[in-house]
Amino acid sequence: MSAPLPSLRDQLDAHGLTAKKSFGQHFLLDLNVTRKIVRLAGPFEGRSVIEVGPGPGGLTRALLESDADRVVLVEKDPRFVPLLQELDDGAGRLVIVQADALKVEERTLVEGPAHLVSNLPYNVGTPLLIKWLTGPWQPCALTLMFQKEVAERVVAGVGDDAYGRLAVIAQATCEARIVMHLPAAAFTPPPKVASAVVHLVPHAARPDDALLKRLERVTAAAFGQRRKMLRSSLKTLGGAALCEAAGIEPDARAEVVDVAGFLRLAAALGG
């Protein structure tokens, strides 16, 4: 039987490691919290799990206690690789990839259906989510920690102050809900904002790649000038004629158009 692992704080001290602001690092060291996140994300039923930005491995420890077949870590900061290697019990379940998650091709890391479970670095959370929602690799579920403000933008409904491009793309591709809130004090060092965990399950019928690309163009234009009427904000894409083709009132503003309406706009945009 292997010896118990030292505490996360002791490991950080032993390796002389602290969070780097440039990497958006805030560590979650309470194993009761990380285990709860894993319970909310699972069960994994023997599938692989990818974790991005594991840092000292608080969430990793909980994932290794789960029914995941393999746990694949993608860590950009090379300082943490030796510490994460200490979590490997030699059973072949842990894989550590030192790389930038924005550039990684996930389908080269896992075979078959896989989950994503991560406490994402704050400075790249949104672009990573867009990559996973619209890219060629499709996880079977995503359970991700964001700043509370970003989490609210993911799940916002039409008419909400937080409703925008991120909500439309997330909800066009997934069922999304906030499953957990965490105060800033739960992290080391504490960020200036609270956080929340979002659980996303892809729709059985995801829009095809071409439609998603058009949806990105339409939402970028519409919410880039959200106070303007769509006839103006979408002028370069067809303006009033595009709106009419999609059955959308040209004088409407982006925040009152639901996800289905934006999908119709994307479809009407054509090639």
Secondary structure in CASP SS format (residue, H / E / C, confidence):
PFRMAT SS
TARGET T0000
AUTHOR 0000-0000-0000
METHOD secondary structure of the structure
MODEL  1
M C 1.00
S C 1.00
A C 1.00
P C 1.00
L C 1.00
P C 1.00
S C 1.00
L H 1.00
R H 1.00
D H 1.00
Q H 1.00
L H 1.00
D H 1.00
A H 1.00
H H 1.00
G C 1.00
L C 1.00
T C 1.00
A C 1.00
K C 1.00
K H 1.00
S H 1.00
F H 1.00
G C 1.00
Q C 1.00
H C 1.00
F E 1.00
L E 1.00
L C 1.00
D C 1.00
L H 1.00
N H 1.00
V H 1.00
T H 1.00
R H 1.00
K H 1.00
I H 1.00
V H 1.00
R H 1.00
L H 1.00
A H 1.00
G C 1.00
P C 1.00
F C 1.00
E C 1.00
G C 1.00
R C 1.00
S E 1.00
V E 1.00
I E 1.00
E E 1.00
V E 1.00
G C 1.00
P C 1.00
G C 1.00
P C 1.00
G C 1.00
G H 1.00
L H 1.00
T H 1.00
R H 1.00
A H 1.00
L H 1.00
L H 1.00
E C 1.00
S C 1.00
D C 1.00
A C 1.00
D C 1.00
R E 1.00
V E 1.00
V E 1.00
L E 1.00
V E 1.00
E E 1.00
K C 1.00
D C 1.00
P H 1.00
R H 1.00
F H 1.00
V H 1.00
P H 1.00
L H 1.00
L H 1.00
Q H 1.00
E C 1.00
L C 1.00
D C 1.00
D C 1.00
G C 1.00
A C 1.00
G C 1.00
R C 1.00
L E 1.00
V E 1.00
I E 1.00
V E 1.00
Q E 1.00
A C 1.00
D C 1.00
A C 1.00
L C 1.00
K C 1.00
V C 1.00
E C 1.00
E H 1.00
R H 1.00
T H 1.00
L C 1.00
V C 1.00
E C 1.00
G C 1.00
P C 1.00
A E 1.00
H E 1.00
L E 1.00
V E 1.00
S E 1.00
N E 1.00
L C 1.00
P C 1.00
Y H 1.00
N H 1.00
V H 1.00
G H 1.00
T H 1.00
P H 1.00
L H 1.00
L H 1.00
I H 1.00
K H 1.00
W H 1.00
L H 1.00
T H 1.00
G C 1.00
P C 1.00
W C 1.00
Q C 1.00
P C 1.00
C C 1.00
A E 1.00
L E 1.00
T E 1.00
L E 1.00
M E 1.00
F E 1.00
Q E 1.00
K H 1.00
E H 1.00
V H 1.00
A H 1.00
E H 1.00
R H 1.00
V H 1.00
V H 1.00
A C 1.00
G C 1.00
V C 1.00
G C 1.00
D C 1.00
D C 1.00
A C 1.00
Y C 1.00
G C 1.00
R H 1.00
L H 1.00
A H 1.00
V H 1.00
I H 1.00
A H 1.00
Q H 1.00
A H 1.00
T H 1.00
C E 1.00
E E 1.00
A E 1.00
R E 1.00
I E 1.00
V E 1.00
M E 1.00
H E 1.00
L E 1.00
P C 1.00
A H 1.00
A H 1.00
A H 1.00
F E 1.00
T E 1.00
P C 1.00
P C 1.00
P C 1.00
K C 1.00
V C 1.00
A C 1.00
S E 1.00
A E 1.00
V E 1.00
V E 1.00
H E 1.00
L E 1.00
V E 1.00
P E 1.00
H C 1.00
A C 1.00
A C 1.00
R C 1.00
P C 1.00
D C 1.00
D H 1.00
A H 1.00
L H 1.00
L H 1.00
K H 1.00
R H 1.00
L H 1.00
E H 1.00
R H 1.00
V H 1.00
T H 1.00
A H 1.00
A H 1.00
A H 1.00
F H 1.00
G H 1.00
Q C 1.00
R C 1.00
R C 1.00
K C 1.00
M E 1.00
L H 1.00
R H 1.00
S H 1.00
S H 1.00
L C 1.00
K H 1.00
T H 1.00
L H 1.00
G C 1.00
G H 1.00
A H 1.00
A H 1.00
L H 1.00
C H 1.00
E H 1.00
A H 1.00
A C 1.00
G C 1.00
I C 1.00
E C 1.00
P C 1.00
D C 1.00
A C 1.00
R E 1.00
A H 1.00
E H 1.00
V H 1.00
V C 1.00
D C 1.00
V H 1.00
A H 1.00
G H 1.00
F H 1.00
L H 1.00
R H 1.00
L H 1.00
A H 1.00
A H 1.00
A H 1.00
L H 1.00
G C 1.00
G C 1.00
END
